[in-house]
Every structure is written in structure tokens, then in C-alpha cells.
Amino acid sequence: MTSTHAFWLAGRQATGEDSFDVTNPWDGRLVGTVSVPTDAQIEEAVAAAHAVREEFAATPAHVRVAALDHVVRRLVERTEEIAQLISAENGKPIKWARGEVGRAVSVFRFAAEEARRFNGGDAQRLDTDAGGTGRLGLTRRFPRGAVLGIAPFNFPLNLSAHKVAPAIAVGAPIILKPAPATPISSLILGELLAETDLPAGSWSVLTAPNDRMPALVQDERLPVISFTGSGPVGYSIMESVPRKHCTLELGGNGAAVVLGDYASDQDLDWAATRIATFSNYQGGQSCISVQRVIADASVYDRLLPKIVAAVEALATGDPSDPTTDVGPLVSEDAAKRVESWVDEAVQAGAQLLTGGKRDGATYAPTVLTELPDGVTLSSEEVFGPVLSVQKVDGEAEAFEAVNSSKYGLQAGVFTHDLQTAFRAHRALEVGGVIIGDVPSYRADQMPYGGAKQSGVGREGVRYAMDDYTYERVLVLTGLAL
């Protein structure tokens, strides 16, 4: 894992004049050296994507399906190798890295399935008014143009897959820009795409630094931008290109609501285990990790010690160890930021029940109560293994607490009551409501995205395919309908 990695320029490997090192956040060892494209090489990739857009859009479905199916097979064959790489560059525990590869397999498989049936066309009789006699409308979808996909560090393979697979499925050229901290997983994806018969220029993986992105974002030859990352960066992108089609998957501070009817010992054991696991499972570095628990007063006193015990039972350590539940954050700076936010909250009056300690890039799984208003943890996304628990009186107060956040990605509601589930679906200002579980559940084929400051648009293979395309109607005249 210490070789120099070329990037992928219009379907072929290339190297630039500069490079950077990728290191393991757990032990600091070198994972690999990655080449950086020059400005001229970035221009070549954009020009190639723009030039091939009509050819790629007209590519027969079976060609695109064959490429997607090939990636599925190769990901399966190389699962362990890629999982070890994800764990090394990201610090993700190996068991979660293996799960990420499995999810990427599903994304490409779903894309292949959708590509087989996509764009069959919807026919509409237009003779419902006299002026439409003999006319039939046929509506199909066509790519908007080349896509700029910007992926984050926390799921370096799967969230790259969510950019690339839908683009291939609809025949839209894509330039993928991986996160600087975790680029090698995306470059492996390039290796698999290079084994296919996709048109030259239809895809590139450019390991460009963040300060080179404004020019790419502004380039009119890339009319679609799919970004996953922080809110400030995402909204600055959208505001800088108001005429482009942007999909933004941004932050959250996911809430898990435990209502009064979820009261048996079995119920609370399940809720506590799920909450503990999914507030910490990527070191808390997931936009739908559990950051807030909102518990009804009738179950709070029994639930809280169960959560603390479940958190303390998590194994923290070397991410390459299959028994490790919680590894390091992506960098020591990230862990220091989490540490400063927790320290601020405790100094303001929050009660620290467990955790609250940092060792290099690792931050101990942490549980707080009595979190004061006004501290950073009460309003921002921590993106670390930190959980706060608050007591509320009844459903209405619980839902109000969920909606008090400026974010609205997903929420989990532990209840057995179907009417409550539908009330939650109506009342909660989020993109997804998960009943009987934490907000961290995501199936890769479902629509995924947020409300308020959690983003714009939806991912999930079919929904991204819709985002990358637009409807175009064909009106046929003089038909005997």
C-alpha cells in the first residue's frame, strides 16, 4: 500500500508534476503517494467529457449495463483488498470497511438494474382537447450534460459509487473528485472502470486539491454538480453557480426519539444498543449518525444507563482489528475539534457521563446530558463519537425538539404505534423518518437527502439518475389514436 498512484484522465492513467502522501490516521504510516493533475490535464479531462457527451448519451443500454455489471463482479472479487485500503486511508474499522464495499456493490448492481429499464418513455394522449386531435406526446429523459461529482472522506468508495454509477446508467460523462484525505479508494474504482468498454472521455478520477476546485465548479461544460460534504462548502458552490443543477448532500445532527410506548426492557435494550452503535460506528463521522437522543420522561431514567453501558462496551482501538468497533477520526485535527466542542459544553454546564478523552486522532465515545443551549454541540454537526441525551414530556415536545435544529437529514423514532409513525412522517422536518430504529439507517436504493440546511435534491440510484437528466417531450402529429 505504499506505491505511487496515478489518477485517471479520460479513462487512462496519467501522472502530474506534483504529488501528496496519504497516511493512516491510526498510526501515521504511509498508505500511498498520489499524483496531482496539472491545470492542463484537468482541462483535458473536462474537454473530453464535454466532447463525448452526445456519444455517451446514445450508447446502447447493454453497453452501460455491461460496464456496471463488470464493476459489481470486480468489487466482489477484490472486496478484502479494497476494504483494507479503506480502513488504512480512512481509519474506519475493518468490519465497517467491508460493509462499505458491500454497499458499493449494491449501488452498481442497482444502477445496472435501473439502466435496463430507464427511459422507456411515457406516452400521453393529447386529444383530450380538440386542438390535440391526432397527437400523442412521448416523454423521455436525456442527460443534462457532464457531471462533476465531489465525494467526501467518510465513505470514500460508496459515496463515489453514488456519483459514478447513476451517471454511467444514464449515459452522462462524469469527472469524480475524491476527498484529498481518502483518494485511493476512488482510484481503485477507476481501475475497474478502465477494464470496461465505456467510451474514452466518459469518466475521469482527478485527485485535484481543494483549492483547484473553484475553476472546475465554474466551468460551463460541467452543468451538473453532485456534492457531498459540509454545509458551508456545499452552499458556497450552489451560490457561485446559480444556473447549474446542483445536488447537495450536506450535514445533519441526527436525532433518535424514544417515546413512552417503547418501554419494555427488550425495547430499551434494543434502542440503547442501536443508539450506542450508530453514534460511534464510523467514529461518528456519518451525517446520519446519532448525535441527539430525545427520550420521553417515562423511559428516560431506565434508558440512560443502558445507553451509557452500551457505549462503554464498544471496543475502541486499531481499525485493522476485526473486533474494533470505533477507530480514529480522519485526522488528529478533527479529533482536537471534537475535543474542544465537548470541553466547551462541559465548561458551560453539560454533564459528562462517559468518554471525553482524546488520544491522538482517537476520541473516546462520549455521552453527555443537560447540554446547554448556545454551545456548539447543541446546534452544529459534531462529526465525531459524541452523543447527548435529553428528557422531554410527550410526543409533541419530542417532535418539537427534533425540529429545533437547523438541519433536517433523517430522524429515528422508537415507537410501536402506527398512528404515531404517520404523525412523525408528517411533522418531522427531515428527509427521512426511520421508525423503530436510529436515523442512521440508509438503503442505497431509497431516496436520500435532507431538508433545511441538510441539502438540496436526493441521492439513491434512481433518484440521482433523475437528477442527472431532464424530461424532453416528443409530439407526434396526425396519428389515428
Disulfide bonds with the S-S distance in Angstrom:
none
